[in-house]
Amino acid sequence: MASSRSSRRDIETATNSPGQAGARDSASRNQLSGIPEGFFIQWFKSHGRYFPWRERHVTPFGVLVAEILLRQTKAEMVASCWPELVKRYPSPQELAQAREGEIWELVHNLGLGRQRVLALRAVSSELVRRFKGQVPASLEELLSLPHVGLYTAHAVCVFAFGMRLPVVDSNVIRLFSRLTGQQMKKDIRRCLVAWEIAWSILPATGAREHNFGLLDFAGTVCTSLYPACISCPISCYCVYHACSNKFITNSSSSRGDDT
């Protein structure tokens, strides 16, 4: 389980704001200070992507299912099967009781073999067994679920429950690495500096739209192989761009997690 593999320091760094967690490295907190406040919220309003699981009426379970499917997979592919999956199995109880072959029929095009089927059933069964079929609105309890790591737990807290938390995936790590010129660990659990930076730019309100904007900007503008540096609206703050596009990091362009 993700919670057993994540060290206490990893979890505390990711889940606590700088003020809550104690003293932070001031350089880490201030290195993106030039980017206008609220930039990612405004960018999302103009350029953000639409996916069905981002609609306000989606249940916490629907959000959790989407995040599990998004692991190492393009969002556009997930959008082709997620609606039918949550329509057929709208609750943990129904998904836990579903036959593996029936779930496989809906998600096999996403790849990773039967890993997704097993993950979906394991999470659903645990929700039924321990939480009466409800997705817990608690970061610690989410991290106790099988196949749920720091990224997924934070994403569910923010996008399903409206909590003020940062969300960091492999694309965001790449973005921060390029902006700051720092080599960063690709492991989401252990890239503590990325979580510190994410906390430092998290607005007091609008965490949902801010994180959507951050994820979309990192995934569509600051791409792995061909970043759109020429048209990037924050390239003037970017070390990568200033160094004539010197290659800094080679993080995967698909969503990763720590499970």
N, C-alpha and C positions, 0 to 999 in steps of 0.2 A: 504494500500500500504506500501511497505517496507520502503520507504523514510519517511513516516509520523511516523513510529514506531521507527526508528533509531534516537537516539539523535544526536545533532550536534557534541558533543564530540566523540561519537562512530565513526561517519563518518570521522571526521578530523583525528582521530588516525589511522584509517585504510587507508585513502587515501593520507596522507602526510608523506613524508620521515622524519626521525628525524630532519634533518636540516631545512626542511620547517615548521614543526609543532612546532619548538622551542625546548627548553631543554627537554631531556628525562632522565629517570632514567638510569644512566650509567651502573648499574648492569644488567638491562634488555638488554641493547645493547650488552654487552660483554660476556654474559653467555654461548654462543655457539662459542666463539672465537677460541676454540681448533680445531673445525672441519675444515679441509682443505678448502681453498677457491676454489670454483668451484666444490665441491664434488658432489652436486646433479646433476649438468650438466653431469659430467663424469659417474656417476652412471646411469643416464637415457640413455646415449648412449649405455651402455652395457646391461642394465637390464630393460629398460623402456617398458611399455606395448604399444601395437598397438591398436588403435581404429579408425574407419573410420572418425570420426569428427575431428581427429587431423591432417589430411592431409592438406597440405598448400593451396590447391585449394578450400577448403570448405568456403562458404560464411559466413559473420558475422551472418546472420539469421540462417544458419545451425548450427553454434556454439551455438547460443542462445537456439535453440530448444533442442540441446543435453544437455545443462546444466539444462534446466527445467526438462527434462526426468530423469536426473541423481539424482535428489533430492530423498534421502532416498531409493536409488535403486542401485543394483550392476551394474557396467558398462557393464559387459558381457551380462546382460539382455537387456540393452538399445541398445547394438550393434545388437541385433536380430531384432529390429523394426525401428531404426533410419534411415537406408538407404532407406527403402521403404517410410517412412513418408516424408522425404525431397525430394524424387524423385517425389512423387505424389503432394506435396505442397511445391514447392521450394521458394515461396515468402510469405510475410505477407498477401498480397492481397488474394492469393489463399487459404491460411489456414484460414483466417478470414471468407471467404465465404463458407467454407466446412461445411457440416452437422456434427453435433455432433456424430451421429451414425457412420459415416464414419471414423472419427478420433478415436473413441472408439474402433472400430474394429482392429486398428493397435496397440493401446497402452494398451489395457485392461489387458494384461498379466503382466504389470509392477506393478499392484496394485494401492492402494490409490483411488479406485473407479473412479469417474468421475472428480476428482480434476485436473488431468493433462489435460484433454480435455478442461475444463473451463479455466485453466491457459493459455494454448496455444492459445485459441481463444481470450482471453482478451488481451494478449500481442500483438498478431497480429493485432487486431482491433485498439489498441492504436498506434501502429507503423504506420498504414495506416492513422489514423485520425490526428496525430500530427507530424509525421516525413516523410510523403509522401512515406510510405512503405519501409523506410530505417532504419537499426539499427544505432542509433546514436553512434558516436565514442567519447562519453563523459561520464565520470563516473557519473556525476551529473544527466544527462538526462537519463541514464540507470536506476539509482536508482529511478527515478520518474515513471517508468513503473510498472504496477501491477505485483505481483508475482516475482519481481526481487529484491533480497537483496544484501548485501555486497559481499557475496561469488560469486554469479552469475554475478554481475556487474564487479567485478575485473576479473573474469575468461574470460568474453567476451572481456574486454579491452586488456588483455594480449594475449589471444589465437587467437582472431580475428583481433586485430588492432596492436599488437606488442608493446604495452605500457610497460614501466618499472614500474610494480606494484607488490606487493606481492599477493599471493592467499592463503587463509586460510580456510580449511574446518574442520570438526570434527576430522578427522584422523590426520591432522596436529597439531591440539590442543593437541591430545593425545601424539603425538611424542614429542612435545615441553615440555609437562608436565613431561614425563618420563626422557627426557634428563636433565632437570633442577631440577627435584625433587619438582617442585611447583604444588600445587593444582591450577587448572585453571577452570574458568567457561566454561561450555559446549556451552553456547549461543555464537555463532560466533560474533554477534553484540557487545556483552559486554565483550568479552575476550580481553581486550585491551593489556595485556601483550603479548599475542600470536601475535597480529599484530605488536607490537614493535619488537619482536624477528624476525618475518618474514622480516621486513624492514632491520634489522641489518645484515642479511645474504644474502640479495638480491644483486646479482652481478651487476656491471656497465653495462654489456652486457649479452645477452643470457637469458633474463628473461623468455622467453617462455619455453625453455628447462629446466631451473632451476626449474620453478614451476611444470612442468610435472614430473620432477624427485622427487621433494619434495612430491607431491601428491601420486605418485606411491610407493615411499619408505615407506611413512606412512601407505599406504593401504595394502602393501604386505609383508613388513618386520616387521614393528612395529604394528602388528595386535592387536586387542582388547583382545582376549582371549589367544592366543598362540604366542606371539612375538618371532621372531627368534633371540634371544639374542646371542646364541652361535656363529652363523655365521654372526652376524651384524658387518659391517666394522667400525662402529663408537661407538661400545659398550664401548670402553675405555673412552669415554667422557660422558657416561650415568649414572646418579644417580640411576635410576631404576635398572640397571644391577649391579651397585656397591653395592646396598642394597639387594643383593640376590633375585632380582625380587620381592621385596616388592610391593604390589599393590598400585599404586598411583592414577590411574584414570580409569574410566569405560565408556569412551566415546563410542558412537555407532561406529561400523565398516563400516557403510554405510554413504554416503555423506549426510551432512545436509546443511541447509541454514537458513537464518534468516527470512523467510516468512512463 
